[in-house]
């Protein structure tokens, strides 16, 4: 594993700083292995209870990585791309989302067969897919036309493709940018890992579980009735972490659209088209915007 760290420390710094560069075949192999190692180590932060509830990766993933690394090989059924990050809130981030494959005419399995992973270091994005069911190793690309690092046999010049900003961040890390080039096959986030617990009534307010898994944010219950009538709203809120969110209501509930600093979310709220509304009750004044149409949700 130390050999992987050595290669990464020699090759990646210019890309992390946003400079252009190229990766040779030997570097691509090492960076692909390093990326898998990095996300697997990061997931070990989860507690035993969290892993038992579905967080983390199966033990077999660690065994396969170790066996392959000792031979100098990359774990099979793995795809990796590189791109440029131009946002402000996620310069150091590791995100993993389990995926399930849906084939037209076949009932989807109730467990993931792959996972999409994203590492952001400074202005460098490493974005990949690992198929834990190797027979599903699909032909893949990205909608942003990111540079393919693995598998490939030619030198790669970076950066390439559409840069990632904070507005696309949550959808990107959950696999929205992935492009399956095989017909009749779709990759989707495994809902058991991406759907939050159900909101609950809390007096005249609704308690919405936050992405951190530790807290709740609140909004007026009247917005639920409004959504049923086809009227949808956006609002800026924050939990105790503290993390700031832009939340939008939809016909199936309230959804976290974006997460970031107070300044970033405030700017996103201000730029959201709609009419500002103020709700007042015993808890004070709740400010939100009635938006022009139902938003495309990214996470419940």
N, C-alpha and C positions, 0 to 999 in steps of 0.2 A: 504493500500500500504506500510506503514511503516513496517508492519510485514514481508512482502516479502523482504524488504531491510535488515532487521535484520537477517533473515535466510541466505540470500546471503552472508552477511559479515562474517557469522560464518563458512559457508561451503566452499566457493569458494577460499579464499586466497591461500591455499596450491596448488590448481590446477592452479591458475594464475601464481604461481612461478615455475610451471613445475614439482611439486612433485606428486607422486602417491597417490591415496586415493580412498575412496568408498562413494557412495551415497545410503542412505537408502530410502525406499519408500516415507516416509514423506518429505524428502529433495528433492526427485525428483519432487514431486508435486509442492513444493514451487518454485524450480528453473525454472520449466516450466512456471509457472505463472509470475515469475520475468522476464524471458527472453521476454515474450510477452509484459509486461508492459514497459520494457526498450526500445524496438524498437518502440513501439507506442509513447512514450514520445519523442524519438529522432526525429521522423517524424514530430512532431509539430513545429520543427524549420523551416519547409517550410513556405513560405509566403502564404497569401490568394490567390494571383495570381498563384503561383506555384501549389497549391493544386487544383485550378480550372482547371489547364492545365493537371492534372493527377498525380501530385506528392502526396505522402501521402496515407492515408487509408480512407475508408468511415467512417462517423460518427458512424455507427452501430458497428464497431469494438471496439470503445472505450466504448460504452454502454454495449456491451456483456462482455467485460473484467471487467467492474465495477460490473455488476450484479453477475458474477461468483466469483469474488474475495471476495465480501461481504459474500458469502456462503462458502468460502474456497475451491472452485472448480477451476479446470483448464478449460480454454475455450475449447470447444469440437472441434473435427476434427483438432487436432494439434499434430504434431510429432516433437520430439526434440532429437538431438544427441549431444554428446560431444566428442571432440578430442583435439589434441595438435597442436599448431602452432610453427613451427621452422623457420619462416622467420625473416626478420629484419625491414621491412617497415610498418607493419600494426599491431603493438602491442596494439593499441587502435582503434578499428574500429566497425562501425555499418553499415550494408548494407541490403537493402530490395529490392527485385526484384519481380514485379507481374508476375504471371504465368497463362498460359492458357492451358487447357487440350484438347488434340486432340484424338478423338476416331475414329479408322479406319472405313471409310465409312460414316462418319457424318461430315458435314461442321462445322468447328470450330466457336465458338462464338467470336464476336468482342469485348469482354471485359474479364478481368481476372477473374478466379474462385479460385485463390489461390495466396499466395505469399511465397517466400523463404526468410528467414532472417538469418543473420549471425552476431554474436557478438564475437569479439576477445578482450580478456583482458589478456595482458601479453602472456603467453603460452597456455591459455585456449581458446578453440573454442566452442561456443554454436551455433548449426546449426539446423534450423527447418523449417517446412512447416505448414502453417495454411490455411485450405480450407475454403474460405468464402462462397462456395456453399457446405454445409455439405454432401449432397448426393453424392459428389465426393470424400469423405474421402477414399483415396486409400491405399492399402497396400504398405508400403514404406520401403526402406532400403537405404544404401549408398554404393557406389563403393569402398570407402576407409575402409569399415567395422568399422565405428565409433560406439561407445557405445551408445545404445538406452537408453535415459533417460525417455522418455514419448511417448506413454503410456506403462508402464511396472509395474510389481508388485514385482520384485526381486531386491536385492541390486546390484549395478553396480560398478565394479572396473575400475578406470581410471588411466592413459590414455589407450586407445585401438584404434587399427586401424592405417592406414597410416597417418603420420603427414602431415600437410599442409605447403608447402613452398611458396615463393613469385612467383615462376614460374607458379603455378596452381591457384593463388589467384583469378584472375578475372573470370576465368571459374567457380571456386568453388562457389563464391558468387552469380553467376547467375544461379546456379542449375545444373551445369554439373555433380556433384558428386551424385545427387539424382538417385535412382534406383526404378522405379515403377515395382512391382512384379506381376501386373495384366496384362494379355495379351491384346493387341490391344489398349492400352492407353499410351499416351506420354504426358509428361509435358514439355512445352517450355516457355522461357521468352516471355512476352507480348511485341511485337515489338514496340508498341507506347511508351513504357517506356524505352526500351533499345537501340533503333535506334536513332542516333544523326541526327541533321539537315544535309541536303545535302551539300557537299562541293561546293565551287564556284570558278570560274576562277578569278585570281587576277594578270593581266598581264601575264608574263611567268610562274607564280607560281599558285598553287592550294591552297586555304585557307580551311583547314580542321578544323571544330569545335571541341574543346577539350571536354573531359569528364566533366570538371568543369562547363561547360555551359556558361562561361564568355569570353573565348578567342579563338583564332585560332592559329594553327601552319601551316607552309607553306612547300611545296615541289615542285620541278620542274614539270611543266605540261608534260614534255617529259616522265615522269614515267608512266603517264596514257596511252600514246601510247605504251610504252613498255609492259604494262600489257595486252593490247589487243593482242599483239603478243606472249603472253605466257611467258614473262620475268618479274620476280617479284623481289622486292627490300625491304631491311630493313634499317631503319635509326633511329638514336637517336635524339630526339628533346625535347623541353621544352616550356611551356607556361609561362605567366606572374605571375602565382600564388605564387611561381613557383612550377610546378610539371613536372617531367621528364617522357618521354614515349618512349617505343620502338614501332615503327610503321612499319607495313609491308603492301606492296601493294598486291592486289589480283585481280582476274578477275572482281570482282564486286566493286572494290574501294580500298581505303586505310583504314586500321583497326588498332586500338590501341590494341596491344597484351599484354603489361605490363605497369604498372605505379609504380614509386618509386623514391628513391633518385637518384641523378646524378651518384653516385658511382655504385649503383646496376644496373641501366639501362646501364651504360657504360660497365659493366662486361657482361651483357646479350648480348649487341651488339657485343662485342669482341668475345664471344663464339659462335655467330651465324655463321654457315658454309656458306661460299660464297666468292665471289671476290669483293674486294673494288673498287668502282668507284667514280670518282670526276667529278661533273658537274660544269662548270663555265659559268656565264653570268654576266649581269650588277649588279646583287645583290650579287656577290661574288662566293665563292666555296661551293658547296653542296656535302657532303660526304655521301655515302650510300654503301650497299653491295648487289650485285646481288645474290639472294639465289638460292639453288639448285632445289627447287620445290615450288609450290604454298602452302602458309601456311594455316593451319586450323584456320579460323578467330574466334575470341571470342567476339569482339564488333566492330560495325561500327563506 
